[in-house]
Amino acid sequence: MNFSRQALLGIGMIIGGSVMLYAMVQQIGSNDAPAQAPAIVNESNNEQTVTTPLTTDIDTEKRILAQKQKERAARVAEQEKRAQAFLAEQEAAEAQALAKARAENQQYRANMTATGGDEDSPEAAQNDIATPTVQSRTDNTDTEATVDQVADSSSSTAQAEKEAREAAAQSAAKKQAEAKKVAEAKKVAEAKKVAEAQRIAAAKEQEAKKQAEAEAKKQAEAQAAAEKKKQAQEKAAAEAAKSAPPTAPIDYDVKRGDGLLRLARQYNVPVEALAQANDLSPSASLQLGQTLTIPSRKQVQRLEREAAAAEEKRKKEAELAKKTAEAKREAQRKLREARQEVKQTDAKGDFGVQVALAGNQASADEVAKKFKAAGYQVKTSATSRGVRVIVGPERGKVAALALKDKINTDPKVDTTGAWVLYWR
């Protein structure tokens, strides 16, 4: 267990005071015995006691006794004076040691507070150390014993004080070493913290440097790719300009081995445009000496637009024809179903589909010829308003209506004004 300097000093003082009190008690007990009272004699006056002659004269004996009492009173006064001085010195030393201990304790607490130590430790709790008080007896009969005992115990007190001082010095040195050790540990921790912060800062700086290098590399690659793309575009534009169709039409005489495909590749002209510019089929053969017109760039563009428009028109016509064919098939199907229905119901009466009302017989015959070519049965009938052209007959009005729908959707006859009438 580690004792503080103040604790050791206080313990030494308490032990010294206890020894002095114990010795005083023993001396008081020995003074109470009558047989031992004459035993307390100062060693410094032994020679005088021995040299004093003995006499039987009462007056002389009284005088000698009075002189001895006077001398003894003087010695006792001198011893009391010395004892008082010793006690004063001892109290001053104790007060000085106590003040020093308190100052060191305050310094230790300040150091502990600065270093984050525990101010509630057992060492810090002993701020006030009780100082034993030694009181001397004032009885004249026991003064010599007390002074002698004080003289005997002074060496023990001095030794205890010395040991307390040495213990206090060791405790102070140990505290100083511990404080130094704590300061060094704190310094090492601060150094480690600074080194770690520097390492983190260096790592961040290195990472930022790497990112900057990567970004610069990426930008350089993007710039190189853009430059390469630009060069490729310029090269492609130059090649296109070099191999583009001529700026003006060219008359070319066909030579042996020439063909539309070969000439189209030679002048960088589409085969369709070259054939269209010369009113030829793309697969047509050329004759030796035949003159062809090589279209210019503007003519090629115009021919391509016309070809695109023609293709679009062709697609629309094909789509329309497809829809018309589907409508015709649907009308034919409905006509078959209507005729089947008429057979099942055994409807009476014949109906026809009037497709035109001509002004004369010749016009009516022309219309009838067109319908007959499309596969219809046609008859003409003169009326007061003109000549009727009638397709049929159909048995039942349902079948006649279906025939009317078929005629109106048939692109071969190109009519939409057919209507049903009763056949006469």
C-alpha positions in Angstrom: 0.0 0.0 0.0 1.3 3.4 -0.9 1.1 6.1 1.8 1.2 9.7 1.1 3.8 11.9 2.6 1.4 13.6 4.9 0.1 10.3 6.2 3.5 9.0 7.0 4.5 12.3 8.7 1.3 12.2 10.8 1.8 8.6 11.7 5.4 9.4 12.8 4.2 12.2 15.0 1.4 10.2 16.5 3.9 7.3 17.3 6.4 9.8 18.9 3.7 11.5 21.0 2.4 8.1 22.1 6.0 7.0 23.2 6.4 10.3 25.1 3.1 9.9 26.8 3.9 6.3 27.7 7.3 7.3 29.1 5.7 10.1 31.1 3.1 7.8 32.6 5.8 5.3 33.6 7.9 8.1 35.1 4.9 9.3 37.1 4.3 5.8 38.4 7.9 5.5 39.4 7.8 8.9 41.2 4.8 7.7 43.3 7.0 5.0 44.9 8.9 6.6 47.9 11.8 4.2 47.7 12.7 5.3 44.2 12.3 9.1 44.6 16.0 9.7 45.4 17.0 7.7 42.2 16.4 10.7 39.9 19.7 12.5 39.9 21.3 14.5 37.2 24.5 13.0 36.0 26.1 16.4 35.5 26.0 17.0 39.3 27.4 13.7 40.5 30.8 15.1 41.2 29.4 17.9 43.4 27.3 15.4 45.3 30.3 13.2 45.9 32.6 16.0 46.9 30.2 17.4 49.5 31.4 16.3 52.9 29.1 14.7 55.4 28.6 16.3 58.8 26.6 15.7 61.9 26.1 19.3 62.7 22.4 20.1 62.4 22.9 23.7 61.3 25.5 22.6 58.8 23.2 19.9 57.6 20.3 22.3 57.3 22.5 24.7 55.4 23.7 22.0 53.1 20.2 20.8 52.6 19.0 24.3 51.8 21.8 24.7 49.4 21.0 21.4 47.7 17.4 22.4 47.5 18.4 25.7 46.0 20.7 24.0 43.5 18.0 21.5 42.7 15.5 24.2 42.2 17.9 25.9 39.8 18.5 22.7 37.9 14.8 22.0 37.7 14.2 25.6 36.5 16.9 25.1 33.9 15.5 21.7 32.8 12.0 23.2 32.6 13.4 26.0 30.5 15.2 23.5 28.2 12.0 21.4 28.1 9.9 24.4 27.2 12.4 25.4 24.5 12.5 21.8 23.2 8.7 21.6 23.1 8.6 25.0 21.3 11.1 23.7 18.7 9.1 20.5 18.4 5.8 22.3 17.9 7.5 24.7 15.3 8.9 21.6 13.5 5.5 19.9 13.5 3.8 23.1 12.3 6.4 23.5 9.5 6.1 19.8 8.5 2.3 20.1 8.6 2.4 23.3 6.4 4.8 21.6 4.0 2.6 18.5 3.9 -0.5 20.6 3.1 1.4 22.6 0.4 2.6 19.3 -1.2 -0.9 17.9 -0.9 -2.3 21.0 -2.7 0.3 20.7 -5.4 -0.5 17.0 -5.8 -4.2 17.8 -6.1 -3.4 20.5 -8.7 -1.3 18.0 -10.6 -4.0 15.4 -10.4 -6.6 17.9 -11.6 -4.4 19.0 -14.5 -3.8 15.3 -15.6 -7.4 14.2 -15.0 -6.7 12.3 -11.8 -9.1 11.3 -9.1 -9.4 14.0 -6.5 -11.4 11.7 -4.2 -8.5 9.3 -3.6 -7.6 8.3 -0.1 -4.4 10.4 -0.3 -6.4 13.5 -1.2 -8.8 12.9 1.6 -6.1 13.4 4.3 -5.8 17.1 4.0 -5.9 17.8 7.7 -3.5 15.7 9.9 -4.1 15.8 13.6 -0.9 16.8 15.4 -0.4 15.2 18.8 0.0 17.7 21.6 2.4 17.0 24.4 1.8 18.8 27.6 4.3 18.8 30.4 3.4 18.5 34.0 4.0 21.7 36.1 4.4 19.8 39.3 7.7 20.6 40.8 8.2 17.1 42.2 7.8 15.5 38.7 9.5 18.1 36.6 12.8 16.4 36.5 11.3 13.1 35.5 9.3 14.7 32.8 12.3 16.6 31.4 14.4 13.5 31.5 11.7 11.5 29.7 11.4 14.3 27.1 15.1 14.2 26.6 15.0 10.4 26.3 12.2 10.5 23.8 13.6 13.4 21.8 15.9 11.0 19.9 12.9 8.8 19.0 10.9 11.8 17.9 13.8 13.0 15.8 14.2 9.6 14.3 10.5 9.3 13.6 10.5 12.8 12.1 13.5 11.8 9.9 11.8 8.7 8.8 8.6 10.6 8.1 10.7 13.1 6.0 12.4 10.3 4.2 9.0 8.7 3.5 7.6 12.0 2.4 10.5 12.6 0.1 10.1 9.0 -1.4 6.4 9.7 -1.8 7.1 13.0 -3.5 9.7 11.4 -5.8 7.3 8.6 -6.6 4.5 11.0 -7.3 6.8 13.1 -9.5 7.8 9.9 -11.3 4.2 8.9 -11.8 3.4 12.5 -13.0 6.3 12.3 -15.4 5.2 8.9 -16.6 1.6 10.2 -17.1 3.0 13.2 -18.9 5.1 11.0 -21.1 2.2 8.7 -21.8 0.1 11.7 -22.7 2.8 13.1 -24.9 3.1 9.7 -26.6 -0.7 9.6 -27.1 -0.6 13.1 -28.5 2.2 12.1 -30.8 0.3 9.0 -31.9 -2.8 11.2 -32.5 -0.9 13.7 -34.5 0.8 10.9 -36.5 -2.6 9.3 -37.2 -4.0 12.6 -38.3 -1.1 13.2 -40.6 -1.5 9.6 -41.9 -5.2 10.2 -42.6 -4.4 13.6 -44.2 -1.7 12.0 -46.4 -4.1 9.2 -47.4 -6.8 11.7 -48.3 -4.3 13.8 -50.2 -3.1 10.7 -52.1 -6.7 9.7 -52.8 -7.5 13.2 -54.1 -4.4 13.1 -56.2 -5.4 9.7 -57.7 -8.9 11.0 -58.4 -7.5 14.1 -60.0 -5.2 11.9 -62.2 -8.0 9.6 -63.1 -10.2 12.6 -64.0 -7.4 14.1 -66.1 -6.8 10.8 -67.8 -10.5 10.5 -68.5 -10.7 14.0 -69.9 -7.6 13.3 -72.1 -9.2 10.1 -73.3 -12.5 11.9 -74.1 -10.6 14.6 -75.9 -8.6 12.1 -77.9 -11.8 10.2 -78.8 -13.5 13.4 -79.8 -10.5 14.3 -81.9 -10.5 10.9 -83.5 -14.2 11.1 -84.2 -13.7 14.5 -85.8 -10.9 13.2 -88.0 -13.0 10.3 -89.0 -15.9 12.5 -89.9 -13.7 14.8 -91.9 -12.2 11.8 -93.7 -15.6 10.4 -94.4 -16.8 13.8 -95.7 -13.7 14.1 -97.9 -14.3 10.6 -99.3 -18.0 11.3 -99.8 -17.1 14.5 -101.6 -14.6 12.7 -103.6 -17.0 9.9 -104.6 -20.1 11.9 -104.7 -22.2 12.1 -107.9 -21.2 14.7 -110.4 -22.4 18.3 -109.9 -23.8 18.4 -113.5 -25.3 15.7 -115.7 -22.9 13.8 -117.9 -23.5 12.1 -121.3 -21.8 8.7 -121.4 -21.4 6.4 -124.4 -21.8 2.8 -123.5 -18.6 0.7 -124.0 -18.0 -3.0 -124.1 -18.6 -4.5 -120.8 -20.6 -1.6 -119.3 -23.8 -2.2 -117.4 -26.0 -0.1 -115.2 -24.6 -1.6 -112.0 -21.0 -0.9 -113.1 -21.7 2.6 -114.1 -23.7 3.3 -110.9 -20.7 2.2 -108.8 -18.3 4.2 -111.0 -20.2 7.4 -110.6 -21.5 6.7 -107.1 -25.1 6.9 -108.3 -27.9 4.6 -107.2 -28.9 2.0 -109.9 -32.5 3.0 -109.6 -31.7 6.7 -110.1 -29.5 5.9 -113.1 -32.2 3.7 -114.7 -35.0 6.2 -113.9 -32.9 9.0 -115.4 -32.7 7.0 -118.7 -36.2 5.5 -118.6 -34.8 2.0 -118.2 -35.4 -0.9 -115.9 -32.7 -1.5 -113.3 -32.1 -4.9 -114.8 -32.1 -3.7 -118.5 -29.1 -4.6 -120.7 -27.2 -1.8 -122.5 -26.3 -1.6 -126.1 -22.8 -0.8 -127.4 -22.7 2.9 -128.3 -25.8 3.7 -126.4 -25.8 7.2 -124.9 -26.7 7.4 -121.2 -27.2 10.4 -119.0 -25.4 10.3 -115.7 -27.6 12.3 -113.3 -26.1 15.1 -111.2 -26.2 15.2 -107.4 -29.4 17.3 -107.4 -31.0 15.0 -109.9 -30.1 12.0 -107.8 -31.6 13.6 -104.8 -34.8 14.5 -106.7 -35.0 11.0 -108.2 -34.6 9.5 -104.7 -37.4 11.7 -103.3 -39.6 10.7 -106.2 -38.7 7.1 -105.8 -39.5 7.4 -102.1 -42.8 9.1 -102.8 -43.6 6.4 -105.4 -42.7 3.7 -103.0 -44.9 5.3 -100.3 -47.8 5.6 -102.9 -47.3 2.0 -103.9 -47.4 0.9 -100.3 -50.6 2.8 -99.7 -52.2 1.5 -102.9 -51.2 -2.0 -101.9 -52.7 -1.5 -98.5 -55.9 -0.1 -100.0 -56.0 -3.0 -102.5 -55.6 -5.4 -99.6 -58.4 -3.8 -97.7 -60.6 -3.7 -100.8 -59.9 -7.4 -101.5 -60.7 -8.2 -97.9 -64.0 -6.1 -98.2 -64.8 -7.9 -101.5 -64.2 -11.3 -99.9 -66.4 -10.3 -97.0 -69.1 -9.1 -99.3 -68.9 -12.4 -101.3 -69.2 -14.3 -98.1 -72.2 -12.3 -97.0 -73.7 -12.9 -100.5 -73.3 -16.6 -100.2 -74.8 -16.6 -96.7 -77.7 -14.5 -98.0 -78.4 -16.8 -100.9 -78.2 -19.8 -98.6 -80.7 -18.1 -96.3 -83.0 -17.4 -99.2 -83.0 -21.1 -100.2 -83.7 -22.1 -96.6 -86.6 -19.7 -96.3 -87.9 -20.3 -99.9 -88.4 -16.5 -100.3 -90.5 -15.5 -103.3 -89.8 -12.7 -105.7 -86.7 -11.6 -107.6 -84.7 -8.5 -106.9 -81.9 -6.8 -108.8 -79.2 -4.2 -108.2 -79.4 -1.1 -110.3 -75.8 0.1 -110.9 -76.4 3.0 -113.5 -79.1 5.0 -115.3 -77.7 5.8 -118.8 -79.0 8.5 -121.1 -79.1 6.2 -124.1 -78.7 2.5 -125.0 -75.1 2.9 -126.1 -74.0 4.3 -122.8 -75.9 1.6 -121.0 -74.2 -1.1 -123.1 -70.8 0.4 -122.2 -71.5 0.1 -118.5 -73.0 -3.4 -118.9 -69.8 -4.5 -120.7 -67.6 -3.3 -117.8 -69.8 -5.3 -115.2 -69.8 -8.4 -117.4 -66.0 -8.2 -117.6 -66.0 -8.2 -113.8 -68.1 -11.4 -113.8 -71.6 -10.1 -113.1 -74.9 -10.9 -114.9 -76.1 -7.6 -116.4 -79.3 -6.6 -118.1 -80.6 -3.3 -119.4 -84.1 -1.9 -119.2 -85.4 1.2 -121.0 -87.5 3.6 -118.9 -89.0 7.1 -119.3 -86.0 8.6 -117.5 -83.3 6.6 -119.3 -81.8 3.1 -119.7 -81.3 1.2 -116.5 -78.3 -1.1 -116.0 -79.3 -3.9 -113.6 -77.1 -6.7 -112.1 -79.0 -9.9 -111.1 -81.5 -11.1 -110.5 -81.3 -12.4 -106.9 -84.0 -14.4 -105.3 -85.0 -12.5 -102.2 -84.2 -9.0 -101.0 -81.5 -10.2 -98.5 -79.4 -11.7 -101.3 -79.9 -8.5 -103.4 -78.7 -6.4 -100.5 -75.6 -8.5 -100.1 -75.0 -8.3 -103.9 -75.3 -4.5 -103.6 -72.6 -4.4 -100.9 -70.3 -6.6 -103.0 -70.7 -4.3 -106.1 -70.0 -1.2 -104.0 -66.7 -2.6 -102.7 -65.5 -4.1 -106.0 -62.5 -2.0 -107.4 -63.0 -3.5 -110.9 -66.3 -1.8 -111.4 -65.5 1.3 -109.4 -69.0 2.3 -108.3 -70.6 3.2 -105.0 -74.2 4.2 -106.1 -75.7 0.7 -106.5 -79.1 0.1 -105.0 -81.6 -2.7 -104.8 -84.9 -2.7 -106.7 -87.6 -5.2 -107.3 -87.0 -7.3 -110.5 -89.7 -7.0 -113.0 
